[in-house]
């Protein structure tokens, strides 16, 4: 680029996306080509637009379609939390690397689609658009695809932190124990006879309360890992449930 020079400052939350040489605080001098939008400039520096909230130029908020002029000072801020996603019920799509997060969101009753195989970025973006789902991923390239309906970067590699971040950012309605953690289908109460073919002898003798997925038929009961799941649910409800 050999066009106008501008000064761009990123909020601390966004600097992890920048090249090492640009991560220090304070405005950085950036040379543009004179025709590219601020959105293009921001992405060219490594920051997905899914993570960008307000963009302020010389004290006034502008859209990412703004074409910067020489000498302008640009402040790029993170998405405001909780983030509102208009136009459809809030639901998510997760890529192949986020299986544990998908199961935990489903445990909390959040509508969460998940691809257990790598179907490729174009197919994921197309599904996001077709089903109007927020794409959650750690793949910056995927989050830059224009056909995405909406997207968000998952900042941590630890499932506990991933869940906390998604709940804090989007504040989805929590309805624990209502979805199948395997397929995302809705659960219904079931009798022991209805799920008998899925129960080992010890389970048949020890448990009387069951649920079953209306989509894949999987049976659920309060088994050996139930206390761990209860802890995840109670922690999420304590921190993020809507008090109303």
N, C-alpha and C positions, 0 to 999 in steps of 0.2 A: 504494500500500500504506500502511495506517495501523495496522499491528499491531506486534508485538514488534520491538525493535531488537536485532540481533546484530552481532558483530564477525567479519569474514571476512578471512583472509589467504591469498593464493595463492602457491604456489611461483614462483620467478622464471621457470621454463620456461613457466608458464601465463599470465603477465601480458600477453603479446602479444595475447591474445584479449579483454582487457578494454577498455572505453572509455578514451580518453586520460586522462581525469580520475582514473581508478582505477589507473593502472599504476605509481604510485609504490610503493615498498616499505612494509611495515607493514600492520597490520590496517585494514580500511575498515569504517565503520559502515554497515550495511544494514538498512533497514526492511522487514520481511516482512508477510504478511497473516495470519499465525497458523495457517494450515492447509496451506500449500504445503510440499512436502518440500525437503530440502537440494538434491537433484538439480535440482528446478525452479528454486531460487534460483540455483544455480551456472550453469545454462543461461541464465537470464534476464540474467545478467551477461556472457554471451558465450562462455563456456567449454564446448565440447562434452564430454559425459560420456565419450566415447571416449578423452579425454586425461586423465581423472581416475583416480588410483589410490586411495590411502587418504584418507579424510575423517575428521579427528580433531576431536572436540568436547570441550573442557575436559579434554584429555589422554587421552580414550578413543576408540578407532576405532568409527565407526558406519556403517551402510549409508546410501546416498544417499536411501533412503526415510524417513530420520529427519526428523521435523518439529521444527524448532528452536524453543526457548523463549527468552524475553526474557533478554538478557544473556549468552547463550552465546558462547564464542569458538571459531571454526571455522578449522581449518587444512586447506587443500585441496592435496594433493600430486599430483605427476605419476605416470603409470603406471610401475611398476617395470620395469626392463629386465634381462635379456630378458623380454619379455611372453609368457606362455603363453596359448594360445587352446585351451581344452579342447573336446572333443566331436566333432572331425573332423580329418582331415589338414589341415595348414596350407596354405592356398591363397588367392589374392588375386583381387580384381576391381578394375579401374582404370577411372576415367571418361575421357571423351574428351580431357581436357587432359593426360593422362599417358602418351602414346604412347611416348616415348623410354624412360621408366622401365619400361614394360611389356616392351619389346624387350630391355632389359638384364636384367631378371629372368628372362625366358625364356632368354636366352643362358646364364645361370647354372643353368638347369634347374629353376627355380622355377615351379610351376603357377600361371600368371597369365592370367586372362581379361581382355579389354579391349574396351571399346565404342568403335569408331572414329567413331561418330556420336552425337549428343546424343539419347538415348532418354528423357531426363527422370528426375528424382529418384525418382518412385514406381517406375518400371520397374527402375532400378538397385537400389533397396532390396529389391524383390521378388526379383530375381535373386540378390542376396547371401544372402537367407534360403533360397531354394530350393536353392541349390548349396552353402550353408554356406561362403561365401567372405568373407574380411576385405575390406571396402570401403576402398580407399585413395583419398583425394580431398583437394583444398584447398577444397572447398565445405562450409562449416560447416553450412549448412542441410540438406544431404544427410546429414551425419553425425549430425544430431539426429533423423532419422526413426526411429520406434519399431520399424518392421518390419525394420530392418537386423539381420543375424545378428551381425556384429561390424564395427568400423570403426576407422580411424586417420587422423589428419590428416597430410598431407604438408607439412612445414614450409618447404621451400625451393622455389624456382623453377628451380634448376639441377639437371639430371639427375644429375650426379656426386654432389651432396650428397643428393639424394633417395634414390639407391640406397644410399648409405652409411647414411642414417638408417633406412631400412626394414630393412636387414640387421642393423644394431645393435639395433634394437627387437625384431625377431621371431626373429632367428637361424635362418632357414629352412635346411633341408638343401640344400647346393649340389651339383648334378650337371651341370657345364658340358657344353655341346655335345650335349645330349640332347633339346632341344625346338626346335621350329620357332619362329623369332622372328616369323614372320608370323601364325601361327594358334594357337600353343601346342601343336600336336600333337607326338607323340613321333617322333624320328628313327630311321632304320635305315640300315645300310650299303647302298650301291647300286653297281651296276656302271655303267660308262660307257654301255653300251648301254641300260640302263634309264632313263637321264636324257638321252639323246642329243638328244631333241627340244627340250631347254631350253638347249643349249650352242651358243655361237657357235663359229666355226671355230678361232679362237685358243685358246679354252678347251679344246676337244677335243684340240688338239695339246699343250697345256701341262700338263694335269692328268689324273691317273689315279685319285685317291681322291675318292669322293663319298659323300654321305649324302642321304637323301630323306625328306620328311615322310610319315608313314603316313596322315595325315589329308587334307592338301591337295595332296600330291604335289610340292611345291616341292623343287628340287635345291639342294644346298649343296656348296661346295668351298672350298679355302683360296685365296681370290682376293685382289684388290688391298688390301682393307681388313682382311685377316686379322690383321695385326700389331696394329692398333688394338683389335680384339676380344680378342686374346690378352692385351693389357695390362689391359683391364677385368677379365678372368677372373682373371689372376694376382694382381691387387691385391685382389680380393674374397676369393680363397682364402687369401691371406697374412693378411688381417685377420679373417676371419669363419668360415673352415672349422673344423668340429669336429675337434679334435686326436685324438679317439678313432677 
